[in-house]
C-alpha cells in the first residue's frame, strides 16, 4: 500500500516503537487516560444476570456491592470461588493479547463483566471524553451506571448475561468513540467504568476486551492511530513521517528539533507540512486517513525529536529518529515481515528495539491482515 510514496514502504520502514517514545502525550488541551491496558479492574464470568434478572444492568452502577454476586460466576476463573475477581485489562482468551485470562475449558463462555474505578478531581473541568476499545465479539460500556457506548455487533436493546453478539474479530487499531456527550455523568472523586464483553456463542474460540478511556479539559483531540517513518530520498538528509487518523485532520504537519521538548508544540522551532489521503472501503464505523510529511535538510548522524499533528485535530506523543551517518560507518538494522497482531509479535518488536537498530527493513505482507481492511 503506497499512496504515491514510492517504494520506500516495501524497503525501509521506521517504526515509532523502534525509534523510541519520549516525554508525555502532547495535546492542544490536557488529556488524562484513566483506564488503559494493565489498569486494575474487577471481573466475573456471570452465569446469570447480576445482581438478578430484575436488574440485569445493576452491576454497572457507580457504587455496587460485588459481594451480593458471590458464587454467581464461573468458578473456573481466578480463585475458583465464582466471585468477582481482581485483574487488569485486557481480559479474554484465545488470541494471545490479554493479560487477564478467562478459563474456557468448559467451552461455554458467553460474557465477562468488568468494573474499573478512576478518580476525577474536578468533574466540571472535563469537556470531552473518548473511549477506544479492542474487542471480540461485542461490548457495551457504562460510566456510573449510564450507557455511553456499544459496539455495532450488540443489538440496540437491553443486554443480559447470555445475550449473543454479532461476529467481530479483534483488530490492530481500536474502535474509537467520542463520548463527550456523557461528560456530565462524571462526579468529583471516584467514578466507575463498567464494560461487558459478549461472545457470538459460548463455544467461540476467542474473546477479548481492551479499553482505553481518556478525559480532556477541552475539545477532543485524537492522537494518530499509527506513526511510522519511511525514506524517499537520501536517508542521511531526509525523512518522511507518516501518521494515520480516524477522522480527517485539517493540516498534515510535523514539529521537530534536535533536542527534546517533551511534546510541547510551541517549543519546536522547525515545522514541515505535507498531504493526506483517505482510505476508502472500510466499514461504516472505521475510517482511516494517511498523512505524510517529508523532512528535508537534515544532518547525517543526528537524532531528531518530533511530534506529528497540528495540535487541533490530531497530535502524537514526542518520538525520535536518528539519521544514518555519512561515510563508511557501521550501521545496525533488523529485518522482518509477515506481520501479525498478537502479544508475541509485540514482544518481538520490543526485543528488536533493544538492539538499537538504525532502521527496520520490512520484507512484505504488511498492509492487510486476512483480507480485512480494518486491520491495516
C-alpha positions in Angstrom: 0.0 0.0 0.0 2.0 3.0 -1.3 -0.3 6.0 -1.8 2.1 7.8 -4.1 5.1 7.5 -1.7 7.3 5.4 -3.9 8.9 2.0 -3.0 10.1 3.0 0.4 7.3 1.3 2.4 8.5 -2.0 0.9 12.1 -1.2 1.6 12.7 0.8 4.7 10.0 1.2 7.4 10.9 3.1 10.5 8.5 2.2 13.4 7.9 4.6 16.3 8.3 1.6 18.6 11.9 1.1 17.2 12.8 4.8 17.2 11.6 5.4 20.7 9.0 7.4 22.5 9.9 10.1 25.0 8.0 12.5 27.2 4.3 12.6 27.9 1.5 13.0 25.5 1.3 16.4 23.8 -2.2 17.8 23.3 -3.7 21.1 22.5 -5.6 20.5 25.7 -4.7 18.5 28.8 -5.6 14.8 28.5 -5.7 12.1 31.2 -6.0 8.5 30.3 -7.8 6.9 33.3 -8.3 3.4 32.0 -5.9 1.5 29.7 -4.1 -1.8 29.3 -2.9 -3.0 32.7 -5.4 -0.8 34.6 -6.7 -2.7 37.6 -10.3 -3.9 37.4 -12.7 -6.5 38.8 -14.1 -9.1 36.5 -16.6 -12.0 36.6 -17.8 -14.5 34.0 -21.5 -14.4 35.0 -23.8 -17.4 35.0 -26.9 -15.3 35.4 -28.0 -11.7 35.4 -26.3 -9.5 38.1 -27.5 -8.9 40.6 -30.7 -10.6 39.3 -33.0 -10.8 36.3 -35.0 -7.8 37.5 -31.9 -5.6 37.4 -29.8 -7.1 34.6 -27.6 -4.0 34.4 -27.4 -3.3 38.1 -23.8 -4.4 38.2 -22.8 -1.3 36.2 -23.8 1.2 39.0 -21.3 3.7 40.3 -21.5 2.2 43.7 -22.1 -1.6 43.8 -21.6 -4.2 46.4 -20.0 -7.0 44.5 -20.3 -9.4 47.4 -24.0 -9.8 46.5 -22.8 -11.8 43.5 -20.7 -14.3 45.4 -20.9 -17.7 43.7 -22.8 -16.4 40.7 -19.8 -16.6 38.4 -17.9 -19.4 36.6 -15.7 -20.9 39.3 -13.0 -22.0 36.8 -11.6 -18.4 36.9 -9.3 -16.7 39.5 -9.5 -18.2 42.9 -12.3 -20.6 41.8 -14.9 -19.0 44.1 -17.3 -17.9 41.4 -17.0 -14.3 42.9 -15.8 -11.1 41.3 -12.0 -11.4 40.8 -9.2 -8.9 40.7 -7.4 -8.5 37.3 -6.1 -6.0 34.8 -7.1 -5.0 31.3 -7.1 -6.6 28.7 -9.2 -9.6 29.6 -10.2 -12.6 27.4 -8.8 -15.8 26.0 -7.7 -17.5 22.8 -5.9 -14.6 20.9 -2.7 -14.1 22.9 -3.2 -10.3 23.6 -4.8 -10.3 27.0 -3.2 -10.0 30.5 -6.2 -11.5 32.5 -7.1 -14.9 31.0 -10.6 -16.4 31.2 -10.7 -20.1 31.6 -12.6 -21.5 28.5 -12.0 -25.2 29.3 -15.8 -25.8 29.7 -16.3 -24.4 26.2 -19.2 -22.2 27.3 -18.0 -18.6 27.8 -20.9 -16.3 27.0 -19.9 -13.0 28.6 -17.5 -11.3 31.0 -18.3 -8.3 33.1 -15.6 -5.8 34.3 -15.6 -2.8 36.6 -12.7 -0.2 36.9 -12.7 2.7 39.3 -11.0 6.0 38.4 -10.7 9.4 40.2 -11.6 12.8 38.8 -10.5 15.8 40.9 -12.7 18.4 39.2 -15.5 16.9 37.1 -16.7 20.3 35.9 -13.4 20.8 34.1 -13.9 17.8 31.8 -15.2 18.9 28.5 -14.6 15.8 26.4 -14.1 12.0 26.7 -13.0 9.3 24.3 -13.4 5.6 24.6 -11.2 3.3 22.5 -11.9 -0.5 22.5 -10.3 -3.5 21.0 -12.9 -6.3 21.3 -14.1 -9.7 20.3 -17.1 -10.1 19.7 -19.2 -7.3 21.2 -19.2 -4.8 24.1 -21.4 -2.3 26.0 -19.9 0.4 28.2 -21.3 2.4 31.1 -20.0 5.3 33.2 -21.5 5.5 36.7 -24.4 3.2 35.5 -25.2 5.2 32.3 -24.6 3.6 29.0 -22.1 5.6 26.9 -21.2 3.2 24.1 -21.8 -0.1 22.5 -20.3 -1.9 19.5 -22.3 -2.3 16.3 -22.4 -6.0 17.0 -24.7 -5.6 20.0 -28.4 -5.2 19.2 -30.0 -1.9 20.4 -31.8 -3.5 23.3 -31.3 -4.3 27.0 -28.5 -6.9 27.3 -28.5 -10.0 29.5 -25.6 -12.2 30.6 -26.4 -14.6 27.8 -27.0 -12.2 25.0 -25.3 -13.2 21.8 -23.1 -10.6 20.0 -22.5 -10.5 16.2 -19.2 -11.7 15.0 -16.2 -9.3 15.3 -12.5 -10.2 15.4 -10.0 -8.1 17.3 -8.2 -5.6 15.1 -4.8 -3.8 15.3 -6.4 -0.4 15.7 -9.1 0.1 18.4 -12.6 1.3 17.7 -12.7 4.9 18.9 -15.9 6.6 20.1 -16.3 10.2 21.1 -18.4 10.0 24.3 -18.1 13.7 25.2 -21.9 14.0 25.4 -21.7 12.0 28.7 -19.0 14.1 30.4 -21.8 15.4 32.7 -22.1 11.9 34.3 -18.7 12.3 35.9 -18.6 13.3 39.6 -15.8 14.6 41.8 -13.9 11.7 43.4 -14.4 8.1 42.4 -16.1 7.1 39.2 -16.7 3.7 37.6 -16.3 2.5 34.1 -18.2 -0.8 33.7 -17.8 -2.8 30.4 -19.2 -6.1 29.5 -17.9 -8.2 26.6 -20.0 -10.8 24.8 -19.3 -13.7 22.6 -21.2 -14.6 19.4 -21.6 -18.0 21.0 -20.4 -19.8 24.1 -18.2 -22.1 22.0 -16.3 -19.2 20.4 -12.6 -19.9 20.1 -11.6 -16.4 21.4 -12.7 -13.3 23.4 -11.0 -10.0 24.1 -11.7 -6.7 25.8 -9.0 -4.0 25.9 -10.4 -0.5 26.6 -8.9 3.0 26.9 -10.8 5.9 28.5 -9.3 9.4 28.1 -10.7 12.6 29.7 -10.0 16.1 28.2 -10.3 19.6 29.7 -11.0 21.0 26.2 -12.4 19.8 22.9 -11.3 16.2 22.0 -8.0 15.9 20.0 -7.4 12.5 18.5 -3.9 11.0 18.6 -2.7 9.4 15.4 -3.7 5.7 15.1 -0.2 4.8 13.8 3.0 6.7 13.3 5.9 5.4 11.2 8.8 6.7 9.1 9.9 6.0 5.5 12.6 7.2 3.1 12.0 8.7 -0.3 15.4 10.4 -0.8 18.9 10.5 0.8 18.3 8.8 4.2 21.0 10.9 5.8 19.3 14.2 5.0 15.6 13.4 4.5 12.8 11.5 6.4 9.1 11.1 5.7 6.8 11.0 8.8 3.6 9.0 8.1 0.7 9.0 10.5 -2.9 8.0 10.4 -6.0 9.5 11.9 -9.5 8.1 12.3 -11.1 11.5 11.4 -10.0 13.9 8.7 -7.3 16.2 10.1 -7.1 19.8 8.9 -3.3 20.1 8.4 -0.7 17.4 7.9 2.2 18.8 9.9 5.3 17.7 11.9 7.0 19.8 14.6 10.7 18.8 15.1 14.0 19.7 16.6 17.4 18.2 17.5 16.6 18.4 21.2 13.6 17.1 23.2 10.8 19.5 24.1 8.6 16.9 25.8 5.8 17.3 23.3 5.1 21.0 23.8 4.2 22.1 20.3 5.1 25.7 20.6 8.7 24.8 21.7 9.7 23.1 18.4 11.3 25.7 16.1 11.1 23.6 12.9 7.9 22.5 11.1 7.1 20.8 7.8 3.8 20.4 6.1 2.6 17.5 3.9 -0.6 16.0 2.5 -3.2 13.4 3.3 -5.3 10.7 1.7 -8.4 8.9 3.0 -8.6 5.1 2.5 -11.9 4.0 1.0 -13.6 0.7 1.5 -13.6 0.5 5.3 -16.7 -0.3 7.4 -19.1 2.4 8.5 -17.6 2.8 11.9 -13.9 2.6 10.9 -12.2 5.4 8.9 -8.6 6.0 8.1 -6.7 9.0 6.8 -3.0 8.7 6.0 -0.8 11.7 6.3 2.8 12.0 5.0 5.2 14.8 5.7 8.7 14.9 4.3 11.5 16.5 6.4 14.5 17.8 4.3 17.8 19.4 5.0 18.6 17.1 7.9 22.1 16.4 9.3 23.5 12.9 8.9 24.1 11.0 12.1 21.8 13.3 14.1 18.9 12.4 16.4 15.7 14.4 15.8 12.7 14.7 18.1 9.3 15.2 16.6 5.5 15.5 17.2 3.1 14.5 14.4 -0.1 16.5 14.0 -1.4 20.1 14.0 -2.4 20.1 17.7 -6.0 20.8 16.8 -7.3 17.8 15.0 -4.5 15.3 15.8 -1.2 15.2 17.7 1.1 12.5 18.8 3.5 11.9 21.7 7.0 13.1 21.1 9.0 10.5 19.2 12.5 10.4 17.8 14.6 9.0 15.0 18.3 9.0 14.1 19.6 9.7 10.5 22.3 7.4 9.2 25.8 8.7 9.4 27.9 9.7 6.3 30.8 7.7 5.0 31.6 4.0 5.8 30.4 3.9 9.4 28.9 0.6 10.5 25.1 0.5 10.9 22.8 -2.0 12.6 19.3 -2.9 11.3 16.6 -5.5 11.7 14.7 -7.4 9.1 11.2 -8.9 9.3 7.9 -9.4 7.6 4.5 -11.2 7.6 3.3 -9.1 10.5 0.5 -10.2 12.8 -1.4 -8.6 15.7 -0.8 -10.5 18.9 1.1 -10.2 22.1 4.0 -12.3 20.9 4.7 -10.0 18.0 4.6 -7.0 20.3 7.2 -8.7 22.5 9.3 -9.4 19.4 9.2 -5.7 18.4 10.3 -4.6 21.8 13.2 -7.0 21.7 14.2 -5.7 18.3 14.1 -2.2 19.7 16.6 -3.1 22.4 19.1 -3.9 19.7 19.2 -0.1 19.0 18.8 -0.6 15.2 19.3 2.3 12.7 16.2 1.1 10.7 13.8 -1.8 10.1 13.5 -3.5 6.8 10.0 -4.8 6.1 10.1 -7.6 3.5 6.3 -7.6 2.9 2.9 -8.8 3.9 2.3 -5.6 5.9 -0.9 -3.9 4.6 -3.9 -6.2 5.1 -4.5 -8.9 7.7 -6.5 -11.8 6.3 -8.1 -9.5 3.7 -9.7 -7.3 6.4 -9.0 -3.6 5.7 -9.9 -2.7 9.3 -6.6 -4.4 10.4 -4.5 -2.0 8.3 
